[in-house]
C-alpha cells in the first residue's frame, strides 16, 4: 500500500488490501447517527450493517498492542439518545478488542435547545480500544499537582471500605498525568475550519497521537474527512493512511497536509 496517502474510497476497500496487524494507531471520528450531511460521502444509513464490518476490519488490521481512538456521539430521537456509541463499544469487545479507556471530550460549549429539557450537552465519548495491552503510552502531564515535592503516598481504600494510611513517601513533580476528561476546544476558528461539517479538532488529534504512538508509527483514519489526522500525524513525524469517500474532502486534506512544513499547530 502507498504510505502517506489518502485513498478516495470506502474504508472497507482500503482495509481489505491491508495485511493483518498492520496499523499502529487509529484516530477517527465516524459519522454520528447521521447527524451531519457529508458531500458525496454516505449513500446509506449509518446503522449496524455499516459500522459493524468497519469495526471488525479495524480489529484485524490493528497491530498487537495497537490502539483505536473512536470519537463518537449519539443522536437524540423522540427524546431519547440512541446509545449507538455504547453499542459500538460493546461490539468492539466482541471483536476481541479491549475497552482500554472510556474518555470524555469536554468541548466547553453546547448548542442551546429550545426549550431546555435537560442539561447542556457539551461532551463526546472517546473510546480507546486496544489489541491486547497497549505497546505505547506517552502520558501528557499538564495537571498541576496540589502537593509538590516530598509527600506521603495517598491513602488506599480497601474493598470493605476501610482506609489504609501509608507511611512511605514519594516525590511529586509540579505537574501530574492528565485526567481522562479532556477539555479541548472544538474546531471553531476561521483559520482552522475548511467547510467540512464535522471537522476534527487539531488539538484533539495531536494529543491522542502523541499519547498512543511514537515517531515513524503508522496512523490510519478510516473517515479522514478534511484530513486533520493526517495533517497532525505528518507534523508529529508519523506515517499515515486515510480513507475518504468525498473527492472534495480528499482535495482539502491534501492541501492541508502540504501546508504542514514549518507550521506549528
PALOLUM-110687 format. One record per residue (C-alpha): residue in one letter; z, x, y. Coordinates in steps of 0.001 Angstrom, whole numbers, padded with zeros to 6 digits, always signed. Example, Ala and Ser with C-alpha at 12.3 -4.5 7.8 and 13.67 -1.06 7.14 Angstrom:
A+007800+012300-004500
S+007140+013670-001060
END
This chain:
X+000000+000000+000000
X-000506+001013+003597
X+002756+002050+005234
X+003452+001303+008906
X+001092-001641+008687
X+001303-005393+009268
X-000662-007494+006801
X-002229-010641+008243
X-001482-012801+005200
X+001130-014788+003324
X+004099-012591+002401
X+003732-013552-001274
X+000285-011940-001240
X+001748-008770+000250
X+004690-008587-002130
X+002662-009156-005293
X+000994-005780-004589
X+004380-004060-004325
X+005932-002450-007399
X+009469-003257-008451
X+012261-001549-006477
X+010011-000588-003566
X+011715-001606-000296
X+014930-000083+001112
X+015745-002811+003622
X+014501-006259+004599
X+015336-007591+008064
X+013877-011019+008652
X+014354-014445+010157
X+012481-017103+008172
X+011444-020485+009583
X+014451-022745+010215
X+013728-026096+008564
X+010505-026353+010615
X+012492-026235+013873
X+009684-024303+015582
X+005913-024686+015711
X+004068-021455+014904
X+000418-020809+015739
X-001857-020874+012686
X+001129-019976+010583
X+002612-022708+008399
X+000446-025393+006875
X+003150-026766+004593
X+006726-027901+004965
X+009428-025256+004787
X+011091-026533+001621
X+012359-025197-001693
X+008877-024879-003135
X+008104-022419-000318
X+011265-020370+000153
X+012360-020044-003473
X+009334-017948-004563
X+009797-015761-001488
X+013461-015035-002211
X+012593-014417-005865
X+009950-011856-004923
X+012247-010168-002404
X+014821-009729-005161
X+012147-007961-007217
X+010738-005592-004584
X+014059-004554-003017
X+015403-001291-004413
X+018609-000962-006376
X+021179-000568-003616
X+018814-002102-001072
X+019798-004803+001399
X+018173-008017+002637
X+019304-009332+006023
X+018397-013045+006207
X+018971-014531+009686
X+018796-018315+009456
X+019987-021635+010798
X+019780-025317+009874
X+018146-028348+011431
X+020212-031443+012179
X+018610-034592+010761
X+020124-038038+011235
X+023350-036470+012470
X+023766-034067+009515
X+022980-030383+009241
X+020663-029787+006286
X+022618-026931+004718
X+019333-025245+003772
X+020721-021849+004747
X+023520-022156+002180
X+021091-023356-000483
X+019049-020223+000149
X+022134-018007-000140
X+023134-019598-003435
X+019596-019250-004779
X+019574-015557-003870
X+022679-015155-006031
X+020855-016950-008870
X+018100-014345-008480
X+020595-011560-009181
X+021424-010523-005639
X+024932-010099-004283
X+026038-012042-001227
X+027423-008833+000206
X+028453-010315+003547
X+028215-013583+005449
X+027863-012606+009080
X+027635-014676+012234
X+025321-014103+015163
X+027024-015427+018302
X+024211-015839+020826
X+026655-016558+023628
X+024974-019768+024779
X+023854-023111+023449
X+021342-025756+024414
X+023250-028764+025662
X+022704-032002+023790
X+022759-035412+025437
X+025131-036965+024765
X+027598-034409+023399
X+028724-035439+019931
X+030002-032068+018686
X+030949-028628+019963
X+028200-026444+021384
X+026164-024800+018620
X+025882-021125+019598
X+025653-019337+016238
X+023263-018488+013451
X+024031-017170+009978
X+023178-013632+008924
X+023377-013423+005142
X+023447-009843+003899
X+022242-009711+000301
X+022291-006544-001757
X+020837-005492-005086
X+023988-004084-006588
X+026238-002011-004367
X+024559-001113-001058
X+023469+002505-001110
X+023710+002806+002672
X+026258+001609+005190
X+026431+003229+008599
X+029122+001126+010290
X+028908+000528+014002
X+032209+001462+015599
X+032396-000134+019035
X+035505-002334+018797
X+038319-000924+020963
X+041467-000342+018909
X+044613-001863+020401
X+046626+001028+018988
X+045292+004563+019099
X+046487+007895+017804
X+049157+008234+015107
X+050407+004853+013960
X+051821+003205+010852
X+049438+001720+008330
X+049103-002068+008682
X+051291-004343+006583
X+050000-005664+003251
X+050204-009326+002283
X+050604-009896-001468
X+049074-012800-003382
X+052508-014500-003468
X+052636-014472+000330
X+055131-011629+000617
X+054559-008876+003170
X+054992-005177+002480
X+055622-002802+005365
X+054136+000650+004850
X+055941+003798+005969
X+052883+006041+005885
X+050878+006872+008989
X+047235+007003+009925
X+045355+008227+012965
X+043379+005560+014804
X+040405+006530+016935
X+039578+004890+020230
X+037071+002579+018545
X+037123+000866+015160
X+034497-000793+012979
X+032787-003862+014414
X+033735-007284+013052
X+031272-009473+011138
X+030736-011763+014144
X+028169-010063+016355
X+027819-011018+019999
X+024231-010026+020710
X+022148-011669+023449
X+019056-013512+022206
X+015603-012580+023380
X+015534-014225+026808
X+014268-011653+029275
X+010697-011957+030502
X+010205-008267+029773
X+011039-008639+026092
X+009514-012051+025421
X+005984-012295+024060
X+005353-016033+023785
X+006496-016277+020169
X+008710-019401+019879
X+011452-017691+017859
X+011281-014009+018721
X+013992-011878+017147
X+016325-010013+019476
X+015572-006289+019514
X+019287-005554+019752
X+019986-007584+016618
X+017233-005858+014632
X+018396-002470+015921
X+021991-002928+014806
X+021061-004128+011313
X+018503-001379+010749
X+020912+001405+011697
X+023677-000231+009613
X+021812-000611+006315
X+019167+002152+006285
X+018564+005816+007016
X+015685+007641+008658
X+012422+007514+006668
X+013579+004463+004692
X+011051+001656+004251
X+011829-001589+006109
X+009996-004847+005373
X+009785-008129+007278
X+008001-010941+005387
X+007952-013070+008566
X+007011-010401+011078
X+006124-012745+013940
X+005691-010751+017135
X+006780-007503+015499
X+010389-006912+016518
X+011471-005494+013136
X+008503-003120+013023
X+008924-002005+016632
X+012600-001201+016178
X+012027+000438+012781
X+009469+002786+014327
X+011779+003568+017222
X+014552+004458+014744
X+012244+006669+012661
X+011959+004272+009726
X+008751+003297+007950
X+007769-000367+007945
X+005602-003013+006347
X+005168-006526+007657
X+003515-009795+006690
X+002398-012382+009226
X+000063-015354+008845
X-000934-015645+012506
X-003628-013221+013706
X-002474-013766+017289
X+001093-012686+016458
X-000212-009692+014498
X-002106-008542+017588
X+001009-008941+019738
X+003048-006996+017179
X+000547-004146+017069
X+000651-003821+020852
X+004456-003753+020864
X+004534-001099+018135
X+002120+001122+020072
X+004362+000850+023132
X+007372+002366+021362
X+006750+006047+022083
X+009002+007224+024877
X+010582+003801+025304
X+014302+003206+024923
X+015483-000114+023508
END
